[in-house]
């Protein structure tokens, strides 16, 4: 999942934003900010935390 997201961001012009409720609680500094502007390592870390820790299957 993380590699797929990274491939899509690197190959296409994309914009990624956090859900407002999630951003307010977990990442208030990223509210209304395009996550593709972040360094790749930060984007992957946030994605990993959200997918694997905060919202497990």
C-alpha positions as YAML, in Angstrom:
chain: A
units: angstrom
residues:
- id: 1
  name: UNK
  ca: [0.00, 0.00, 0.00]
- id: 2
  name: UNK
  ca: [2.76, 2.44, 0.91]
- id: 3
  name: UNK
  ca: [4.79, 1.66, -2.21]
- id: 4
  name: UNK
  ca: [1.72, 2.07, -4.39]
- id: 5
  name: UNK
  ca: [1.07, 5.48, -2.89]
- id: 6
  name: UNK
  ca: [4.69, 6.49, -3.42]
- id: 7
  name: UNK
  ca: [4.61, 5.33, -7.04]
- id: 8
  name: UNK
  ca: [1.40, 7.27, -7.76]
- id: 9
  name: UNK
  ca: [2.76, 10.44, -6.19]
- id: 10
  name: UNK
  ca: [6.03, 10.21, -8.09]
- id: 11
  name: UNK
  ca: [4.48, 9.38, -11.50]
- id: 12
  name: UNK
  ca: [1.45, 11.67, -11.59]
- id: 13
  name: UNK
  ca: [0.60, 15.17, -10.52]
- id: 14
  name: UNK
  ca: [-1.27, 14.40, -7.32]
- id: 15
  name: UNK
  ca: [-2.50, 16.21, -4.25]
- id: 16
  name: UNK
  ca: [-2.99, 14.48, -0.91]
- id: 17
  name: UNK
  ca: [-4.85, 16.06, 1.99]
- id: 18
  name: UNK
  ca: [-5.81, 14.65, 5.36]
- id: 19
  name: UNK
  ca: [-9.40, 14.38, 6.46]
- id: 20
  name: UNK
  ca: [-10.22, 17.46, 8.58]
- id: 21
  name: UNK
  ca: [-11.29, 15.46, 11.64]
- id: 22
  name: UNK
  ca: [-8.13, 13.37, 11.50]
- id: 23
  name: UNK
  ca: [-5.90, 16.36, 10.90]
- id: 24
  name: UNK
  ca: [-7.38, 18.29, 13.83]
- id: 25
  name: UNK
  ca: [-6.75, 15.41, 16.22]
- id: 26
  name: UNK
  ca: [-3.52, 13.87, 15.00]
- id: 27
  name: UNK
  ca: [-1.76, 16.33, 12.69]
- id: 28
  name: UNK
  ca: [-3.13, 19.85, 13.27]
- id: 29
  name: UNK
  ca: [-0.07, 21.41, 11.59]
- id: 30
  name: UNK
  ca: [-0.97, 19.59, 8.35]
- id: 31
  name: UNK
  ca: [-4.55, 20.82, 8.19]
- id: 32
  name: UNK
  ca: [-5.32, 21.99, 4.62]
- id: 33
  name: UNK
  ca: [-1.73, 21.30, 3.55]
- id: 34
  name: UNK
  ca: [-0.86, 19.27, 0.45]
- id: 35
  name: UNK
  ca: [1.12, 16.31, 1.79]
- id: 36
  name: UNK
  ca: [2.95, 15.87, -1.51]
- id: 37
  name: UNK
  ca: [4.97, 18.95, -0.55]
- id: 38
  name: UNK
  ca: [6.50, 17.00, 2.35]
- id: 39
  name: UNK
  ca: [9.72, 15.02, 2.00]
- id: 40
  name: UNK
  ca: [9.06, 11.46, 0.85]
- id: 41
  name: UNK
  ca: [10.26, 10.01, 4.17]
- id: 42
  name: UNK
  ca: [7.74, 12.13, 6.09]
- id: 43
  name: UNK
  ca: [4.90, 11.24, 3.72]
- id: 44
  name: UNK
  ca: [5.67, 7.54, 4.11]
- id: 45
  name: UNK
  ca: [5.92, 7.82, 7.90]
- id: 46
  name: UNK
  ca: [2.54, 9.58, 8.14]
- id: 47
  name: UNK
  ca: [0.97, 7.05, 5.78]
- id: 48
  name: UNK
  ca: [2.46, 4.16, 7.71]
- id: 49
  name: UNK
  ca: [1.18, 5.53, 11.01]
- id: 50
  name: UNK
  ca: [-2.32, 6.16, 9.66]
- id: 51
  name: UNK
  ca: [-2.66, 2.84, 7.86]
- id: 52
  name: UNK
  ca: [-0.94, 0.47, 10.27]
- id: 53
  name: UNK
  ca: [-1.41, 2.10, 13.67]
- id: 54
  name: UNK
  ca: [-4.45, 4.33, 13.70]
- id: 55
  name: UNK
  ca: [-6.67, 2.35, 11.31]
- id: 56
  name: UNK
  ca: [-5.75, -1.35, 11.38]
- id: 57
  name: UNK
  ca: [-7.86, -3.79, 9.39]
...
